[in-house]
Every structure is written in C-alpha cells, then in structure tokens.
C-alpha cells in the first residue's frame, strides 16, 4: 500500500511540474542604449523572484518566464525599467541614462559617498570634462573647473603649474596640496629657498603629472577642513584625490584616443626696430651726459661711432652706417633710420611646436573579474628650440572578486619621461638675461647681425661683452631630465558579514602603495653658450626615491529603519627615503661626452655632493557617519599623527573634525514643492596640521661639520629647534547644495573662514651666536572666502541643448601676527593685516615734467643734489618732508594674490555636433611688471618714453647705464593684474551610429580645438597675465576618439 502511495505521489509531482512548465514561455530580446548600441551585462530579472539572466556581448538575452510576469532591466548608469510579459515573445528595450547627479559617487578619503550624502565641501572633475580639453598633464585638466582652486600656467614642456586651494596659509612651510591616487597618498620631496627660507614641493617629485590624463576617471578636490582632516597633518592645504579608470562589468572594449596640436608663439610686446632703438639709445646717451652727446633727434656720425661701439663690432656698425648713406652709397650728414635692417633675434630660437598624444586602452570584465589597461605616448615639441618632452605611460588595474567575502585588486601606473628643459641657469657665468633662451634672444640688439661678412657667427653682437648671441644656442646648451616612476596601489578586502550574519556590515581592508622614482639631470654647456664666458661646463645629478604607505582599515555600516550608521578605523604607516648625489666640472675636453665622463683625469671638478633624507609618519584615525531618513547627516573624525621631522616631544598631534547637513527638501513643508530637487545645508569644522619643513630642522649642529660636497667643512647657518611642533589650521565651512527645476539649475555655494596658528616660520636670530635663522612655531594668519559652482541647462529641446558651467571664487587672507607679535617684518615683506604676498615699494606719482619745476626743486634742495630732473620717475613723498627714503615713503601697493578666480564653460549641442567655449580669469590683484629700466644698453620693447619732444609719456626718459639709469623706475611698473581669457574653443562631431557600425566600430568622435585664441580683457596689454610672460603659445588641435 505504501509503495502505491509513493508512486501516486511521484506522478502527481511530475504532473504539477509539467503543468507549471506548460504555463512558462521563452522570451528574448536585445537591450540597447539611446544611441542604438547594444549594452552587455544588463541584469534581466523576474520581479519577485531570484531568477534572471544577463545580456551577452551583443546585448541579447533569452529567459523562460511565466506569462504575466514582470521583467526588470537594470544596469549601472541607466534607469531601471520594467516590462510586463504578454502575448509577444520578443521584448527589445532601450535603456535611458540615469541623469540623477545626486546619486553620483564621490571619493571622500578612505571611502566613497553618494553626492547627496556629502557633508563637506568637495568638488569633482570627471573624465568627460578632462576629455573635453585635451591636456598633457592632469593638473591642466583642473584649471578653471574647480571653485577655490588656483592653478598657475606653465607652458614649458614637461613642467606643471603650481596649485593652491583656498589660498596660501603658511608663510615659510609649503602650501602645496596633498595628492592621493587610488587611495594612496603621494609623498613629496621638499626644497628650501636659501635666500627666503620658504619651502616648496620639488616639481620633480610627488605630483600627478606622471599620470596620463586619459587614464583618469575622476578628480575630487577636498577643500574644507571637515573633509581634509581625515588626512590629518597632510591635509592642511587641501587634498586632491585622483581615481584612475577601472574595468567595468560587460564586454571588453578597445579604445584609441589620439590628438595632434600645433603651436606658435604670440608676442604681446614687440621690440623696437633698428630705427626706433637707435634713436632711443641716442637719447639715453644724451640724458646720461648732455655735455658729451647731442640730443637723440640731432645725431651725427662721429658720436654714433662712440654710441654704437663701431670698432667692437664692424658688422653691426656697417648696418647702422647704411642710415648715413645716400642712394649712391656715399656718406652724408643726413640720417635715415629706415635704411637700417632689423634683426629679429627670436626667430633663431623659436619654431612651430607640435604635440602628439596617443592612448590605447582596453576595458571590460565579469562579475568575478574586471580589468583596465592602457598604453600612452606623448611627444611635446616646444615652441622654443631645445625644449621638448616625451613620455611613455602604462596603466593596469585589475579587480578580482572570487567569492562573496573576499576581493582584491592591483593597480600599476608607470611612466618614463625625457624632458629636454632647454637653457637653464645651471652653470651660468655670463652676464646676460637669466629668463631662458627666449629672454636671451630678446636682449640682443636689433641693429646687430648674427653673422659677419664671411658667414661666421658673431658671439657678441653689437660689440657689448655682456650681450651674447642666441644663434644655435640649442646646440650649445642642454639640460636633460629623465624620470622613471612606478606607482602601485594594492588592496585586499574581507567582507566578514558574508561569512557570518552576526558580522553583517563589517569589512576589513588593507592597502599598500609603493612609489619608486629614479631621476637623472644631465647638463652640458659649451663655451659658446650664451650663458657661459668661454669655458665649457657639465653637471650630473642623480636621485632615487622610494616610499610606501601601508593602511589597515576596518569599515562598519549598518541600517536600521531610517537610521544609517557607518564607522571607519585606520592605522597608517608611511616611510619616505630619498638619496641623491651630484657633481659638476669645467673645461670639458670632449664635448661628445657631455656629462658622462666627469672624472679628474679629463675634467676640472668644480663640486660634488651627496645627501640622504628619511622621514616617517604614523597615524591613527577614526570616523563615524550617521544619517536619519536621508534627511539629517553627520560626519565626525579624529586623526592622531606622529611626524618624524618634528621634535620628539611635539611629534604627535590630534586633528578633529565634524560636519552636519540638513536635507531641507525632505521636510514635509517642502515635499510638495516639485521645482526643488535638492536643497541641502552644510556646516563643518575641522583642524588640520602642517609639518612641511626640512627633515632635520630640529637637529643641525651649531659647529662646522664635514659634508662630502667638495667644500670640506660646511658651517651651518640655521639653528636647530628642538621644540619645533605642528602648524595647525582651524577652518569653518558653511555651504548650500541645490538642484532645481528637474536639475536644470544645480550647484553649491560655500563660505569659509580659516585661522592658522603656530606658523612654521623661518625667523632671524642674533648673529652673535654664529647662525642667522631658525624655524620656530610663531605667528598667525587667517583667511576667508566664497565659492560658487553653478551648472545650468539654459535651453533643452529635441535636437538642441545649451548648458553653462561656472566655477567662481573670492578669497582673501591676512597676517595676524609674526615673530615679534603685531610688528611688521619689513625685511621679508611681511605686514600685519595684509596678505603674505604683497608689493611693498614707492608709490607712483607719474613723471617729473617741466611744469613741476618748482616742486621738483624742493626735493633737490632737501637732498643737497639734483636727484631729480625732468623725465625722471616721480615717487610719492608719503610724509611730505621732500625726501624720498625707504623708511618713511615706501607703502604697500597691493596684494599679488588674486581675490577673484573664475572659469566659465558654455556648451552647445545640436544633434551630433558639439561646440564649447572655455573662459578663465583672475581679478582683484596687482602685478609687478618690474617697470622699464631704460638703461639703453640692451634691447627695449616698444614703449612711450619721455624725451624733450614727448613730455606726456607713460614711462621715464632713458639714461644710458650698465646698471640702472633711473633708480625709481620700478614705481611705474605696478599694474592691475586682472584678466579674462578665452582658454579653449572646441567643436566636435559624433558620427551617426549606422555609419559607425558599418565601419565595425562602437563609437567615433572627431574634434578640433583652438587653444588660447585671445583675451577678452586685460589690464596689461603687453603681457599675457595668465602665463605672466610677454609671449605665450597659441595652437590648434585635431583629435579623434574611437571605440571598438
């Protein structure tokens, strides 16, 4: 009987199964995006059931479902969609991109947060923004894109500009931000200016310029202390977090990005031609000695022979003499300057610059493993002869999740760069311009010629021994800097909650980041170089830097109803090791050896040195996050840091922070206000530290010590401070995040105040004890500012969209106290109540004119000599005693730090065509143009200068001099430095999907861009205030992005 019942039960179960199966049916389809491209890896689930499938590489799927079921389609970056299964068997779905920016993930330091959950001041620059303006390094990509971030421009190949976030706080210590790449803080080498004691980060270490911008996914800038305090002593000047691209779930894609840019130099300050300069020097000679030389408009040939050193350079004189000859070639007494040829010396040092960039990348993955890899090549040939930069870069990121409870990953970023720096100051002995090869060329005289009648190069054109020719300078001077860098980021993470439900939400992670750099700088100067005095020179410097960071992290996250709780614990250890050696020599007998055979047998050694720097940092950190109903948010952290470079008793310090946020639009009184998508108010406070001082500032001995630098006994000029401690900055931040009208208007507004105390200041000490200065914790600075990020979609229709992105900031800072309390430090240009970067000098009252004769006479009488004459620069007599003296008449002209920084991008999209304009500017600061020396010895740019025939001039009269003719000429050089510049104009075209697919591609975009096409306005017309040089580069770029 039991057997019969068992058989019946089995048959009944089978029948039920067959019946149920008979009610199912197989449906299939293809999932595409808005452009019609297939989307692999889309999850297709039966709603209310764990059953589902994923789309294949072609975006296709097939699944057996009961009739009437609901299929749910989901994929990262797209909105979730649902379809009810009816009679049809094919269901093709077009996924729509998820444009909810509030769900974007932002890296906050040792973790990530959704944008809507942030409580601190953070701004992000994404891959699309970086790609919109092809740049050669990641620093350029941020310029004008992040409010409160000021980035200077440096156009020399292989170099980057400086960055400050929310202004400078420290006076002597470094103001450079901390860089974090893929969760690993980078370690930098510090260098000290021997004359000022100011510390900065060595441009060849610790930056992010080794990264290929194409490999960057996001750049997140942490600005306020509540966000940066998580990095404690290293976050005082802001934190820049770079996340490189990782593999994504889905089919593997192959991408090729390429661009080529051509650049030429645009000169804003043309030089005087021969005729103009010859008259200018004549006037200079006249005003230097009116009894010996005639006026500039009454020349004679005999005086000209003296003025223009006829016997010293016969070739230059032969050119000038053309102005004294008639049409038949006979000498006359009539001068015609138009007959004298002009030499444009800059043409011997300039060229068309060409920059090529090529990047090949592969990305893709599965649920278990994701990978991204790339290889990049950059070749930047500068617009100046002898300057270039070549970089090879490689990136590999692999993430593996073999089980639910364990994941690991490894990232490796490598680069090899060769920077031909061009003419530098290393080994300089000649008395000539020190501003580089272009400045050397501009110093040369327009009437002089490069070659004599036999075609031989003239070393001192014009016969002046202090003026050297720039012709073929790139052949005679070389500064080659080679850098090999390998940076790794490795992690392993254990999800303990996946092992035991009792540990749900608990994770442990270990990060390890090694960073290895090898640097070599070889310099060779031939005796014919413009910066040498006839003898050759070579030097070789080698550096090796090895550092690492090891982090142990514990994360805990728990949700209970409307309560969200998170906690992070950290123990971090950082070690930094830098060793360097250098030697230099004169009289290089075999130029082909350059810097490669410097030994006593074949050169005259000039110096040698070696050094070792080792520092360490040990840190403990805790952070908690709390949120209630996604409405009330709290973040609090505390970090305990110990830095080896500080005194042992002051080595450790605690850095707390806290911030809260209120999501106002979640309140009931706004729940029916549909035009407000987000309205969040934030308040934060935090304390950060700065220990950026030389590694052994607490330890140098008082007496001389033997160092292996070729000089024997070296006397230390700095006194060690065994009590040196932390410089600390406390900062408040108040902010509002908003998103309105279906996110047509969105952005953030922040106001902050900061106070920095116990400044790491290099202070003077009485020289009677045998030293001149020491680092001390003295002084205080404070600052405040306002930052606005505003994104708007101005017009949006089916085929056309116009959007605007604005980043603007206002910032100011001042010194509160110094070494001697509330007293100014005039010797170092530091003044209580003003910014630390001011112009201090005599104020301009224009130029002394004939109508000022009576007033001018009072100054000459008071001085007991004729210190002023008509045409001299006229400084302001501040105290009215008719004496101009440095103690009583110098004043603060203004700050050199811009108060306003703005970046504005307007983008217009019509169907497949995209057009954008990027504008960048700085306002509210003074720029010191240094005035016009008018010594009439070297060349001169075209200016409106004083003569007896031109008394209403902009600049003073020329006075021939080997030094300075008019001692007060700098007063005419202080100008408003405000400018607004068109940095980039770009037009791109996305090819139609049908054509792209026919070509066997997935995506294809081509673009053309104009770089630095011009100024909208500038207060100094003859200088590019962005680069702070008279000449700057303008270029055009053609580029292409291809995805296979």
Protein Blocks (a to p, Z undefined) as FASTA:
>chain_A
ZZmmmmmmmmmmmmmmmmmmmmpccdddddddfkopacehiacddehiabdcdddfkopa
cddddehiacddddehiacddddddfbfbdcddddddfbfklpccdebjiacdfklpcbd
cddddfklmmmmccfbfklmmgopaghiacdddfbghiacdddeeiafbfklccbdcdde
ehiacdddddddfknopacddfkgoiaklpcfklpmbdcddfbfmlmmmnommmmnopad
dddddddeddddddddddddddddddfbdcddfklmmmmmmmmmmmmommlpccfklccf
klmmmmnommlmmmlmmmmmmmmpcfkopacfbdcfklpccddfklmmgccddddddddd
dddddfkbccdddddddddddfbehiacddddddddddddfbfkbccdddddddddddde
bjafehpabdcdfebjklmmmmpcfkbcfbdfkopacfbgghiakbccfehklmmgccdd
ddddddddddddddfklmpmklgoiacddddddddddddddddddfkbmkbghiacdddd
ddddddddddddddddddehjaccddddddddddddddddddddehifblmlmmmmccfk
lpccfbdcddddddddddddddddddehhlaccdddddddddfkbcfklmpccddddddd
ddfklpmklmmmmklmbdcddddddddddfbbcfklmmpcfbdcdddehnopaddfbdcd
fkbccdddddddddddddeehhlagcdddddddddehiacdddddfknopabdcddedjd
ddddddddddddfbacfkbccdddddddddddddfbdfkojaccfknopaehiafbdcdd
dddebjadfklmmmmmmmmmmnopafbcehiacdddfkonopacfklmgccfbdcbdfbd
cdddddddehjbccdddddddehiacdehianklomaccdddddddfklmbbfbdcdddd
fkbfblmlmmmmcccfbdcddfbdcddddddfklmmmnopabdcdddddehkbcfbdfbl
kbcfklopabdcddddddddddZZ
